[in-house]
Amino acid sequence: MTTLAERSDVERPGRSRRPGRSRSDRTAIYLLLLPSLLPILLLSVFPLVRGIYLGFTDARAGRNVGVNFTGLENYRQLLGDELFWNSFKIGLLWAFGVTALQFVLALGLALLLNQQLRFRAVARVLAVVPWAMPPVVVGILWKLVYHPDAGLLNEFLYRIGADGLRANWLGDFSTALPAVIIVGVWAGMPQTTVVLLAGLQGVARELHEAAAVDGASPWHRFRHVTLPALAPVIVAITSLDFIWNFNSFGLVYVLTAGGPGGKTMLPMLFAYEEAFRYGNYGYAAALGNAMVVIIVALLAIYLRRRMREAN
């Protein structure tokens, strides 16, 4: 009798062993992958590693300026930097505010676009127009809308007799951040709408029909059928929106450049100022490294809670 070990050495009839790749085949595979891997290494991996390294140095702007390894000195300075923590608080207000409003408005718009409406295709195209515009163009457009003298918003308020509500929207301490948040919501809502609309179209129509037969109202169908089915999509898109909004730079830079008086100074703007206005490359890199760690921690807590609620 043949043992089990001997049987394993015998090839099964009708099946051939897969030949191993030769060294020349592996070399050819690597050469074929090189054109796609090289840009990733040069434009993503190398800058990331370089930025992490600079966060532990005293790198400064200038020619022939020496770079010394300082360990955790930049991070100790960061812990006591009130300007950074103030920008971090503003960044959280911005990110949470924009993300929450984007989700609520995008969900309503997605529900509307999911209905059998006339000219629905045209409405869907118009809904994503802000998404197709570069952040710089969006910033310039809304800067004209908010202009204190010739802006469309103040002109509209004047025309309807609400002249007392006119303001320098981007130049006043109390209105600058809310005004910028509105622009962020307008610019980012289309992508959230598209994702939620795709999720709604994946909800089985039979579930809604069965709930309607059982006498469920539209609100109860939305709460107990639509929302649970959209839960994975909601977690994914809100997490991505929060990351994108917290790392926002171009839109706010064009609108206010962090002003007035630092009221819209987001963390990325603060790091930009440290690097390219004051030349503190090492400290700016440390700011970026710290923000990555903090955002990952916040997202981990958020995702863990959502997973517990789902289970």
C-alpha positions as CSV (number, residue, x, y, z in Angstrom):
1,M,0.0,0.0,0.0
2,T,1.2,3.5,-0.7
3,T,1.3,6.0,2.1
4,L,-0.4,9.4,2.1
5,A,3.0,11.1,1.6
6,E,3.7,8.9,-1.4
7,R,0.4,9.7,-2.9
8,S,1.0,13.4,-2.6
9,D,4.1,12.9,-4.8
10,V,2.2,11.3,-7.6
11,E,0.6,13.8,-10.0
12,R,-3.1,13.6,-10.4
13,P,-4.3,12.4,-13.8
14,G,-5.5,15.1,-16.1
15,R,-3.7,17.9,-14.2
16,S,-0.3,19.3,-14.9
17,R,2.0,21.1,-12.6
18,R,2.3,24.8,-13.1
19,P,5.8,25.5,-14.4
20,G,7.8,28.0,-12.3
21,R,8.8,31.3,-13.7
22,S,12.4,31.6,-14.8
23,R,14.6,34.5,-13.8
24,S,14.3,36.1,-17.2
25,D,10.5,36.0,-16.9
26,R,10.6,37.7,-13.5
27,T,13.0,40.3,-14.8
28,A,10.6,41.1,-17.7
29,I,7.7,41.5,-15.3
30,Y,9.7,44.0,-13.2
31,L,10.7,45.9,-16.3
32,L,7.1,46.1,-17.4
33,L,6.0,47.4,-14.0
34,L,8.8,49.9,-13.8
35,P,7.1,52.7,-15.9
36,S,4.1,52.7,-13.6
37,L,6.0,52.3,-10.4
38,L,8.6,54.9,-11.1
39,P,6.3,57.9,-10.9
40,I,4.7,56.6,-7.7
41,L,8.1,56.2,-6.1
42,L,9.4,59.6,-7.3
43,L,6.2,61.6,-6.7
44,S,4.6,59.9,-3.7
45,V,6.8,57.6,-1.8
46,F,10.0,59.6,-1.9
47,P,8.3,63.0,-0.9
48,L,6.5,61.1,2.0
49,V,9.7,59.6,3.3
50,R,11.6,62.9,2.9
51,G,8.8,64.8,4.7
52,I,8.9,62.4,7.6
53,Y,12.7,62.7,7.8
54,L,12.6,66.6,7.7
55,G,10.2,66.6,10.6
56,F,13.1,65.4,12.8
57,T,15.5,68.1,11.5
58,D,16.1,71.9,11.7
59,A,15.9,72.3,7.9
60,R,15.4,75.9,6.8
61,A,15.2,77.8,3.6
62,G,18.3,79.1,2.0
63,R,21.3,78.1,0.0
64,N,24.1,76.1,1.6
65,V,22.2,75.9,4.9
66,G,23.1,72.9,6.9
67,V,20.5,70.4,8.1
68,N,20.9,68.9,11.5
69,F,19.0,66.0,13.1
70,T,17.2,67.4,16.2
71,G,15.1,64.4,17.2
72,L,11.8,65.3,18.8
73,E,12.6,69.0,19.3
74,N,10.1,70.1,16.6
75,Y,7.4,68.1,18.2
76,R,8.1,69.5,21.7
77,Q,7.9,73.0,20.1
78,L,4.6,72.0,18.5
79,L,3.0,71.0,21.8
80,G,3.5,74.5,23.1
81,D,2.5,76.3,20.0
82,E,-0.8,78.1,20.6
83,L,-1.1,79.2,17.0
84,F,-0.9,75.7,15.8
85,W,-3.5,74.4,18.2
86,N,-5.8,77.3,17.3
87,S,-5.5,76.4,13.6
88,F,-6.1,72.8,14.5
89,K,-9.4,73.8,16.3
90,I,-10.4,75.9,13.3
91,G,-9.6,72.9,11.1
92,L,-11.8,70.6,13.1
93,L,-14.7,73.1,13.0
94,W,-14.2,73.4,9.2
95,A,-13.9,69.7,8.6
96,F,-16.8,68.7,10.8
97,G,-19.0,71.5,9.6
98,V,-18.4,71.0,5.9
99,T,-18.6,67.2,6.2
100,A,-21.9,67.2,8.1
101,L,-23.6,69.8,5.9
102,Q,-22.3,68.1,2.8
103,F,-23.8,64.8,3.9
104,V,-27.2,66.1,4.9
105,L,-27.6,68.2,1.7
106,A,-26.1,65.6,-0.6
107,L,-28.4,62.9,0.9
108,G,-31.5,65.1,0.2
109,L,-30.3,65.8,-3.3
110,A,-29.6,62.2,-4.0
111,L,-33.0,61.2,-2.8
112,L,-34.5,63.8,-5.1
113,L,-32.5,62.7,-8.1
114,N,-33.4,59.1,-7.5
115,Q,-37.0,59.9,-8.1
116,Q,-38.7,59.6,-11.5
117,L,-38.6,63.2,-12.4
118,R,-38.8,65.0,-15.7
119,F,-35.4,66.1,-17.0
120,R,-33.7,64.0,-14.4
121,A,-30.7,63.4,-16.6
122,V,-30.2,67.1,-17.0
123,A,-30.6,67.7,-13.3
124,R,-27.9,65.0,-12.5
125,V,-25.5,66.7,-14.9
126,L,-26.1,70.1,-13.4
127,A,-25.6,68.7,-9.9
128,V,-22.0,67.7,-10.5
129,V,-21.0,71.0,-12.2
130,P,-19.3,72.4,-9.0
131,W,-17.2,69.2,-8.8
132,A,-15.8,69.8,-12.3
133,M,-14.5,73.2,-11.4
134,P,-11.0,73.6,-9.9
135,P,-10.8,74.9,-6.3
136,V,-9.0,78.1,-7.5
137,V,-11.8,78.9,-9.9
138,V,-14.4,78.2,-7.2
139,G,-12.6,80.4,-4.8
140,I,-12.4,83.3,-7.3
141,L,-16.1,82.9,-8.2
142,W,-17.3,83.0,-4.6
143,K,-14.9,85.8,-3.7
144,L,-16.8,87.8,-6.3
145,V,-20.1,86.7,-4.8
146,Y,-19.0,87.8,-1.3
147,H,-17.4,91.1,-2.4
148,P,-18.4,93.8,0.1
149,D,-19.1,96.5,-2.5
150,A,-20.1,94.8,-5.8
151,G,-20.8,91.3,-4.6
152,L,-23.9,89.5,-5.7
153,L,-24.9,88.6,-2.2
154,N,-24.9,92.1,-0.8
155,E,-26.6,93.4,-4.0
156,F,-29.3,90.8,-3.5
157,L,-29.8,91.8,0.1
158,Y,-30.0,95.5,-1.0
159,R,-32.6,94.7,-3.6
160,I,-34.9,92.9,-1.2
161,G,-34.7,95.7,1.4
162,A,-32.4,93.8,3.8
163,D,-29.6,96.4,3.6
164,G,-28.9,96.0,7.3
165,L,-27.7,92.4,6.7
166,R,-25.0,93.4,4.2
167,A,-21.5,92.6,5.5
168,N,-17.9,92.1,4.6
169,W,-18.4,88.4,4.6
170,L,-14.8,87.3,4.1
171,G,-13.3,90.2,6.1
172,D,-15.4,90.1,9.3
173,F,-14.3,88.0,12.2
174,S,-17.8,86.6,12.9
175,T,-18.7,85.7,9.3
176,A,-15.5,84.6,7.6
177,L,-15.5,81.0,8.8
178,P,-19.2,80.4,8.1
179,A,-18.9,82.0,4.7
180,V,-15.9,79.8,3.8
181,I,-17.8,76.7,5.1
182,I,-20.7,77.4,2.8
183,V,-18.3,77.5,-0.2
184,G,-16.7,74.2,0.9
185,V,-20.1,72.6,1.1
186,W,-21.1,73.9,-2.3
187,A,-17.8,72.7,-3.9
188,G,-17.7,69.3,-2.3
189,M,-21.4,68.3,-2.2
190,P,-21.6,66.9,-5.8
191,Q,-19.1,64.0,-5.1
192,T,-21.0,63.0,-2.0
193,T,-24.3,63.2,-4.0
194,V,-22.9,60.9,-6.7
195,V,-21.8,58.3,-4.2
196,L,-25.0,58.4,-2.2
197,L,-27.1,58.2,-5.4
198,A,-25.2,55.1,-6.5
199,G,-25.9,53.6,-3.1
200,L,-29.6,54.4,-3.4
201,Q,-29.8,52.7,-6.7
202,G,-28.4,49.6,-5.1
203,V,-31.2,49.4,-2.6
204,A,-33.6,46.6,-3.7
205,R,-37.0,48.1,-4.7
206,E,-38.7,45.0,-3.4
207,L,-37.8,46.1,0.2
208,H,-39.6,49.4,-0.2
209,E,-42.6,47.7,-1.8
210,A,-42.8,45.2,1.0
211,A,-42.6,47.9,3.7
212,A,-45.3,49.9,1.9
213,V,-47.6,46.9,1.8
214,D,-47.1,46.5,5.6
215,G,-48.3,50.1,6.0
216,A,-44.9,51.8,6.7
217,S,-44.9,55.6,6.1
218,P,-42.3,57.2,3.7
219,W,-40.3,58.3,6.8
220,H,-40.3,54.8,8.3
221,R,-39.3,53.3,5.0
222,F,-36.4,55.8,4.8
223,R,-35.3,55.2,8.4
224,H,-35.6,51.4,8.5
225,V,-34.9,50.4,4.9
226,T,-32.9,53.1,3.1
227,L,-30.5,54.2,5.9
228,P,-29.5,50.7,7.0
229,A,-28.8,49.7,3.4
230,L,-26.7,52.9,2.9
231,A,-24.7,52.5,6.1
232,P,-21.5,51.1,4.5
233,V,-21.6,53.9,1.8
234,I,-22.3,56.6,4.4
235,V,-19.3,55.4,6.6
236,A,-17.0,55.4,3.5
237,I,-18.0,58.7,2.0
238,T,-18.1,60.7,5.3
239,S,-14.6,59.3,6.3
240,L,-13.2,60.4,2.9
241,D,-15.0,63.7,3.0
242,F,-13.5,64.4,6.5
243,I,-10.0,63.7,5.3
244,W,-10.4,65.8,2.1
245,N,-11.9,68.7,4.0
246,F,-9.4,68.7,6.8
247,N,-6.5,68.7,4.3
248,S,-8.2,71.5,2.2
249,F,-5.8,74.2,1.1
250,G,-6.4,75.8,-2.3
251,L,-10.0,76.9,-1.8
252,V,-9.5,78.6,1.6
253,Y,-6.2,80.1,0.5
254,V,-7.8,81.8,-2.5
255,L,-10.8,83.0,-0.4
256,T,-9.1,84.4,2.7
257,A,-5.5,83.1,2.8
258,G,-6.2,82.3,6.5
259,G,-7.6,85.7,7.5
260,P,-9.0,87.8,8.9
261,G,-6.8,87.6,11.9
262,G,-6.3,83.9,11.5
263,K,-10.0,83.1,11.8
264,T,-9.8,80.8,8.8
265,M,-6.2,79.6,9.3
266,L,-6.6,75.8,8.7
267,P,-3.7,73.5,9.7
268,M,-2.5,73.1,6.1
269,L,-2.4,76.9,5.7
270,F,-0.5,77.2,8.9
271,A,2.1,74.6,7.8
272,Y,2.3,76.4,4.4
273,E,3.0,79.7,6.1
274,E,5.7,78.1,8.3
275,A,7.4,76.5,5.3
276,F,7.2,79.1,2.5
277,R,6.8,82.4,4.4
278,Y,9.1,81.8,7.3
279,G,11.3,79.1,5.8
280,N,10.9,76.6,8.7
281,Y,10.9,73.5,6.6
282,G,11.7,71.1,9.4
283,Y,9.0,72.5,11.7
284,A,6.4,72.6,8.8
285,A,7.2,68.9,8.1
286,A,6.7,68.1,11.8
287,L,3.3,69.8,11.6
288,G,2.3,67.7,8.7
289,N,3.5,64.5,10.4
290,A,1.6,65.3,13.6
291,M,-1.6,66.1,11.6
292,V,-1.5,62.7,9.8
293,V,-1.2,60.9,13.1
294,I,-4.1,62.9,14.7
295,I,-6.4,62.4,11.7
296,V,-5.7,58.7,11.6
297,A,-6.5,58.4,15.3
298,L,-9.8,60.4,15.0
299,L,-10.8,58.3,12.0
300,A,-10.0,55.0,13.8
301,I,-12.2,56.1,16.7
302,Y,-15.0,57.1,14.3
303,L,-14.9,53.9,12.3
304,R,-14.7,51.7,15.4
305,R,-17.9,53.3,16.8
306,R,-19.7,52.9,13.4
307,M,-18.7,49.3,13.2
308,R,-20.0,48.7,16.7
309,E,-23.3,50.3,15.8
310,A,-23.5,48.2,12.7
311,N,-23.0,45.0,14.7
